[in-house]
Amino acid sequence: MMSIDGLGDLWDTLFGAQPDPPALLVLITGAVALVVVSTRLPWRIARNAITIAHEGGHALVALLTGRKLHGIRLHSDTSGLTLSAGRPTGPGMILTLLAGYVAPPLVGLGGAWLLGGNRITLLLWVAVALLLAMLVMIRNAFGVVSVLVTGALVFAVSWYATPQVQAAFAYTGVWFLLLGGVRPVVELQRLRSRGRMPASDADQLAGLTPFPPLFWVGVFALVNLAALIAGALLLAGPILTDAGLTS
C-alpha cells in the first residue's frame, strides 16, 4: 500500500511543472512530426493515432449530446466507425458528425496548452486515461490492439523515461496531432471529388443541414488550421523565451 509520502510524491510528479525544454527540442520535434505527416509510409503507420482521436471525438460528443454509444471500431486501413443511437437528425447528430475531423487538432491544442505550462507528465497521464476510457468501447480486435499498444507506449514513457525523453515524446505527439489533423481533410476532399466517399462526414452533414458538403469540408479545414496556429504559438514558448521575446 502506498504511503502518504508516496502519494505526495506522485501528486507532485503528476501536477508539478517540469523545466522549460530547449528551444532546439521544440523545433526538432516539430520537424519530425512534419516529416511523418508528409511522407507516405510513416504517415500510413502513424495515421492510426489520428483515427483514434477522430473516432474518440465522435464518441465523446455523442455521449455529451445524450446519444447512446454502441461502440467504436478501428480498422487496419486506418479507417474507423463509431456507432451511436438516438435521433437521426437534430443538433446532437450534427455535432457528433462534426466532431470527428476536428478532434485530433483540438486534442493537440489541449496538449499544447498543457505543454505551455510545462505539465509534460500530466499530459502523458491524461492521454493514458483517455485511451483507457476509449478502450471500453472498442468492439473489434484490431481496435483493441491499437489502443492497448498506444496506451502502453505512452504509459511506459511517462513512468520509465527520463524527463528529456518525456519532453521529446510529448512535443512530437502534440505536433503530430496538430499537423496530422490537416492532412485528412485534404484527403477527404480529394476522395470526394473522385466520388469515392459518398457517405463521408461532410456529406452526412450536408444531408442534415442546408449547407453543401464543401461547406463542411471548409469548416473542418478552418477549425484545424486555427488549432494548428494556436497550438504552434503555445509550443513556441521556449523558442520565444530563448530569443528574448518573452519574459
GULUMDO-260053 format. One line per field, with one value per residue (C-alpha): residue number from 1; residue in three letters; chain; y, x, z. Coordinates in Angstrom, 2 decimals, decimal comma. Each point is the difference from the previous one (the first is absolute). Layout:
N
nr: [NUM  ...]
rest: [ALA  ...]
kette: [A  ...]
v: [Y  ...]
u: [X  ...]
w: [Z  ...]
END
This chain:
247
nr: [1  2  3  4  5  6  7  8  9  10  11  12  13  14  15  16  17  18  19  20  21  22  23  24  25  26  27  28  29  30  31  32  33  34  35  36  37  38  39  40  41  42  43  44  45  46  47  48  49  50  51  52  53  54  55  56  57  58  59  60  61  62  63  64  65  66  67  68  69  70  71  72  73  74  75  76  77  78  79  80  81  82  83  84  85  86  87  88  89  90  91  92  93  94  95  96  97  98  99  100  101  102  103  104  105  106  107  108  109  110  111  112  113  114  115  116  117  118  119  120  121  122  123  124  125  126  127  128  129  130  131  132  133  134  135  136  137  138  139  140  141  142  143  144  145  146  147  148  149  150  151  152  153  154  155  156  157  158  159  160  161  162  163  164  165  166  167  168  169  170  171  172  173  174  175  176  177  178  179  180  181  182  183  184  185  186  187  188  189  190  191  192  193  194  195  196  197  198  199  200  201  202  203  204  205  206  207  208  209  210  211  212  213  214  215  216  217  218  219  220  221  222  223  224  225  226  227  228  229  230  231  232  233  234  235  236  237  238  239  240  241  242  243  244  245  246  247]
rest: [MET  MET  SER  ILE  ASP  GLY  LEU  GLY  ASP  LEU  TRP  ASP  THR  LEU  PHE  GLY  ALA  GLN  PRO  ASP  PRO  PRO  ALA  LEU  LEU  VAL  LEU  ILE  THR  GLY  ALA  VAL  ALA  LEU  VAL  VAL  VAL  SER  THR  ARG  LEU  PRO  TRP  ARG  ILE  ALA  ARG  ASN  ALA  ILE  THR  ILE  ALA  HIS  GLU  GLY  GLY  HIS  ALA  LEU  VAL  ALA  LEU  LEU  THR  GLY  ARG  LYS  LEU  HIS  GLY  ILE  ARG  LEU  HIS  SER  ASP  THR  SER  GLY  LEU  THR  LEU  SER  ALA  GLY  ARG  PRO  THR  GLY  PRO  GLY  MET  ILE  LEU  THR  LEU  LEU  ALA  GLY  TYR  VAL  ALA  PRO  PRO  LEU  VAL  GLY  LEU  GLY  GLY  ALA  TRP  LEU  LEU  GLY  GLY  ASN  ARG  ILE  THR  LEU  LEU  LEU  TRP  VAL  ALA  VAL  ALA  LEU  LEU  LEU  ALA  MET  LEU  VAL  MET  ILE  ARG  ASN  ALA  PHE  GLY  VAL  VAL  SER  VAL  LEU  VAL  THR  GLY  ALA  LEU  VAL  PHE  ALA  VAL  SER  TRP  TYR  ALA  THR  PRO  GLN  VAL  GLN  ALA  ALA  PHE  ALA  TYR  THR  GLY  VAL  TRP  PHE  LEU  LEU  LEU  GLY  GLY  VAL  ARG  PRO  VAL  VAL  GLU  LEU  GLN  ARG  LEU  ARG  SER  ARG  GLY  ARG  MET  PRO  ALA  SER  ASP  ALA  ASP  GLN  LEU  ALA  GLY  LEU  THR  PRO  PHE  PRO  PRO  LEU  PHE  TRP  VAL  GLY  VAL  PHE  ALA  LEU  VAL  ASN  LEU  ALA  ALA  LEU  ILE  ALA  GLY  ALA  LEU  LEU  LEU  ALA  GLY  PRO  ILE  LEU  THR  ASP  ALA  GLY  LEU  THR  SER]
kette: [A  A  A  A  A  A  A  A  A  A  A  A  A  A  A  A  A  A  A  A  A  A  A  A  A  A  A  A  A  A  A  A  A  A  A  A  A  A  A  A  A  A  A  A  A  A  A  A  A  A  A  A  A  A  A  A  A  A  A  A  A  A  A  A  A  A  A  A  A  A  A  A  A  A  A  A  A  A  A  A  A  A  A  A  A  A  A  A  A  A  A  A  A  A  A  A  A  A  A  A  A  A  A  A  A  A  A  A  A  A  A  A  A  A  A  A  A  A  A  A  A  A  A  A  A  A  A  A  A  A  A  A  A  A  A  A  A  A  A  A  A  A  A  A  A  A  A  A  A  A  A  A  A  A  A  A  A  A  A  A  A  A  A  A  A  A  A  A  A  A  A  A  A  A  A  A  A  A  A  A  A  A  A  A  A  A  A  A  A  A  A  A  A  A  A  A  A  A  A  A  A  A  A  A  A  A  A  A  A  A  A  A  A  A  A  A  A  A  A  A  A  A  A  A  A  A  A  A  A  A  A  A  A  A  A  A  A  A  A  A  A  A  A  A  A  A  A]
v: [0,00  3,42  2,26  3,59  1,19  -2,19  1,46  3,48  -0,75  -1,42  3,10  2,28  -2,02  0,03  3,61  1,67  2,04  -1,27  2,31  1,75  -2,28  1,31  2,01  -2,40  -2,90  1,84  0,65  -3,53  -1,68  2,26  -0,90  -3,72  0,23  1,89  -2,67  -2,75  1,80  0,78  -3,39  -2,99  -2,99  1,78  1,71  -3,31  -1,43  3,05  0,90  -2,58  2,53  2,56  -2,58  -0,71  3,72  0,35  -2,82  1,05  3,43  -1,53  -2,18  2,76  2,45  -2,74  -0,61  3,71  0,60  -2,83  -2,62  -3,65  -1,18  -3,57  -0,32  0,97  -2,00  0,76  -1,67  -0,86  2,31  2,89  0,49  -0,18  -0,07  1,29  -1,26  1,89  -0,05  2,91  2,46  -0,26  3,76  3,05  1,72  -3,17  -1,86  3,07  0,61  -3,69  -0,03  3,31  -1,19  -2,62  1,99  2,85  -2,24  -0,75  3,63  1,08  -2,76  1,21  3,55  -1,23  -1,78  3,14  1,92  -2,51  0,07  3,80  -0,33  -2,65  -2,69  -2,72  -2,93  1,07  0,09  -3,57  -1,28  1,77  -1,72  -3,39  0,66  1,00  -3,10  -2,25  1,62  -0,53  -3,63  -0,88  0,85  -1,72  -2,83  -1,68  -1,73  2,38  2,96  -1,57  -0,71  3,52  1,75  -2,36  0,42  3,77  0,21  -2,32  2,09  3,26  -1,54  -1,48  3,38  1,77  -2,54  -1,11  2,63  2,88  3,52  0,79  -3,02  0,80  3,54  -1,16  -2,60  2,41  2,82  -2,36  -1,43  3,39  1,34  -3,11  0,46  3,67  -0,62  -3,39  1,43  2,02  -2,75  -2,15  2,98  0,38  -3,74  0,16  2,61  -1,78  -3,24  1,79  1,69  -3,48  -1,29  -2,45  1,21  0,59  -0,59  2,10  2,09  3,09  -1,61  -1,19  3,50  1,38  -2,35  1,36  3,71  2,53  0,17  -2,02  -2,51  2,41  2,48  -2,61  -0,96  3,72  0,04  -2,98  1,74  3,36  -1,53  -2,21  2,81  2,29  -2,73  -0,55  3,70  0,40  -3,21  0,97  3,33  -1,79  -2,49  2,79  1,41  -1,35  1,30  3,48  -0,04  -0,95  2,76  2,52  0,74  -1,06  0,18]
u: [0,00  1,36  0,96  -1,17  3,48  -0,17  -3,37  1,41  2,96  -2,32  -2,19  3,02  1,26  -3,38  -1,01  3,36  1,53  3,11  2,80  -0,31  1,26  2,78  -1,23  1,88  -2,11  -3,20  1,28  1,30  -3,19  -2,08  2,18  -0,26  -3,80  -0,10  2,11  -2,27  -3,12  1,56  1,47  -1,99  1,11  0,49  -3,37  -1,65  1,18  -0,41  -3,41  -1,53  0,51  -2,00  -2,75  -0,11  -0,45  -2,54  -2,22  0,50  -1,34  -3,13  -0,49  0,52  -2,38  -2,59  0,03  -0,01  -3,04  -1,97  0,40  0,54  3,44  0,02  3,70  3,06  1,82  3,51  1,23  3,44  -0,47  -0,12  -3,75  -2,41  -3,67  -1,86  -3,55  -2,50  -3,77  -2,36  -1,85  1,28  -0,33  0,44  2,87  1,26  0,53  1,49  2,50  0,92  0,78  1,85  2,26  2,01  2,22  0,55  0,82  3,71  1,20  -2,28  1,49  3,39  -0,92  -0,91  3,33  1,82  -1,71  1,28  3,48  -0,12  -0,29  2,77  -2,46  1,70  -0,63  -3,61  -0,52  1,27  -2,20  -3,07  0,71  0,18  -3,29  -1,77  1,28  -1,17  -3,44  -0,18  1,14  -3,25  -1,96  2,21  -1,84  2,60  3,35  2,12  -1,49  0,77  3,60  0,46  -1,25  1,85  3,30  -0,39  -0,96  2,82  2,53  -1,19  -0,08  3,49  1,40  -1,80  1,17  3,46  1,48  2,23  -1,49  1,83  -1,50  -3,43  0,25  1,12  -2,79  -2,69  0,99  0,23  -3,43  -1,66  1,63  -1,18  -3,63  0,07  1,59  -1,59  -3,49  0,39  0,96  -3,16  -2,15  2,01  -0,30  -3,73  -0,62  2,26  -1,93  -3,34  0,91  0,58  -3,31  1,69  -1,52  -3,71  -0,87  2,76  -0,60  -0,26  -2,62  -2,02  0,13  -1,22  -2,97  -0,90  0,54  -0,62  3,74  1,81  2,79  2,71  -1,13  0,60  3,38  0,84  -1,15  2,25  2,93  -0,50  -0,35  3,04  2,17  -1,06  0,87  3,36  0,89  -1,11  1,76  3,19  0,05  -0,39  2,75  2,31  0,26  3,55  1,13  -1,35  1,55  3,42  -0,33  -0,75  -3,49  -1,77  0,90]
w: [0,00  -0,97  2,91  0,47  -1,00  -3,10  -0,96  0,53  -2,24  -2,67  0,21  -0,37  -2,95  -1,70  0,51  0,42  -2,80  -1,75  -1,18  -3,35  -2,79  -2,24  -2,95  -2,29  1,31  -0,88  -3,53  -0,56  1,25  -2,22  -2,98  0,78  0,20  -3,29  -1,71  1,32  -1,22  -3,39  -0,93  -1,13  2,08  3,36  -0,47  -0,86  3,33  2,23  -1,43  2,35  2,81  -1,99  -0,53  3,75  0,71  -2,85  1,23  3,60  -0,96  -1,51  3,09  2,58  -1,68  -0,50  3,75  0,85  -2,22  1,56  -2,69  0,95  -1,03  -1,34  -0,77  -1,99  -2,67  -1,24  -3,19  -1,34  -3,00  2,56  -0,46  2,91  0,93  3,04  0,49  2,15  0,37  0,34  -2,16  -3,60  -0,37  2,17  1,83  1,72  -3,26  -1,70  2,80  0,13  -3,73  0,23  2,82  -1,88  -2,33  2,46  2,98  -0,67  -0,23  2,86  2,16  -1,18  1,01  3,47  0,15  -1,13  2,81  2,55  -1,50  0,05  3,78  0,06  1,17  -2,03  2,34  0,54  -3,76  -0,36  2,82  -1,39  -3,33  1,73  1,83  -3,23  -1,79  2,82  -0,07  -3,74  0,30  1,77  -3,14  -2,60  -1,72  -2,23  0,52  -2,07  1,86  3,37  -1,01  -1,43  3,12  2,37  -1,83  -0,15  3,67  1,08  -1,92  1,56  3,48  -0,37  -1,01  2,86  2,61  -1,07  -2,32  1,02  0,05  -3,24  -1,79  1,42  -1,34  -3,46  -0,15  1,21  -2,35  -2,98  0,78  0,37  -3,16  -1,80  1,10  -1,03  -3,39  -0,59  0,37  -3,19  -2,44  0,42  -1,00  -3,21  -0,62  0,70  -2,68  -2,49  0,45  -0,10  -3,29  -1,46  1,31  2,37  3,30  -0,62  3,67  1,58  3,12  -2,20  -2,24  2,98  1,48  -3,31  0,21  3,44  -0,67  -2,79  -0,73  -2,71  0,74  -1,15  2,67  2,69  -1,46  0,27  3,64  0,77  -1,70  1,73  3,47  -0,50  -1,36  2,85  2,54  -1,72  0,14  3,62  1,05  -1,79  1,83  3,34  -0,84  -1,16  3,54  0,63  -3,40  0,71  3,46  -1,38  -2,58  2,74  -1,31  3,20  3,66]
END
